[in-house]
């Protein structure tokens, strides 16, 4: 058979490339979805044809956002995921709504200042519980369900049965005097990502993380309103010279959730505009 015409070859490659990024028909749980980056990920996934269970503690906000989205593929679950029973109830609600769970995006995270010399003002325990342990427990629970579902459905050996994406920060390997607890919790989350990726590889579940720089999240928007100089401070130390939009993180989460990243696991992908290449983190990461 002769070579295909150049234009047809490109068209065929483009179609294959497009299809490999598809999450249409997949079901995703997205935590921290009442606002900010978690909400942006949820909206983007729904736009791309996925079923999404938006999860957070703020029931009123979740309900309002789902009503605004106006899709039968957008459901919500409100609860405190630091409680093990809440995790079980979230899974049950997701299965009841969509029959399966294919993707987990742990986008819920908390940023608090910490004072390492004052135990009363040290947020280490709170942030480790929220940013690490809660994500670990939810990941473990969802992974067990993915494995059980794959066995029941007789999924072909070799196919990825699930993808888990953790939202971390470049603060994990930078330093800031007021972000000790946040930095340590993000570093722990990154190591958890790597360890779980190895542990779950045999079960065909991939685990990756996105380490964000300055993204227009709810936290950063609040910080920008209280500090007129912060915007310029951030852009001055970001090679691409701007603050990222939340949807840019959502698109990376989609990539890590699809077959386009089928041979990628245990990686922490920096989405920071090149900031970690030059920035010693003199300003807060949000």
ABEGO torsion letter per residue (X at the ends): XBBBBAAAAAAAAAAAAAAAABABGBBBBBBGAABEAAAAAAAAAAAAGBBBBBBBABAAAAAAAAAAAGBAABBBBBEBAABAAAAAAAAAAAAAAAGBBABBBBABBBBBBBBAABAAABAAAAAAAAAAAAAAAAAAAAAAAAAAAAAAAGBBBGBBABBBBBBBBAAAABBBAAAAAAAAAAAAAAAAAAAAAAAAAAAGBBBBBBBBBBBBBAAAAAAAAABAAAAAAAAAABAAGBBBBAAAAAAAAAAAABAAAAABBGBBBBBAGGAAAABAGABBBX
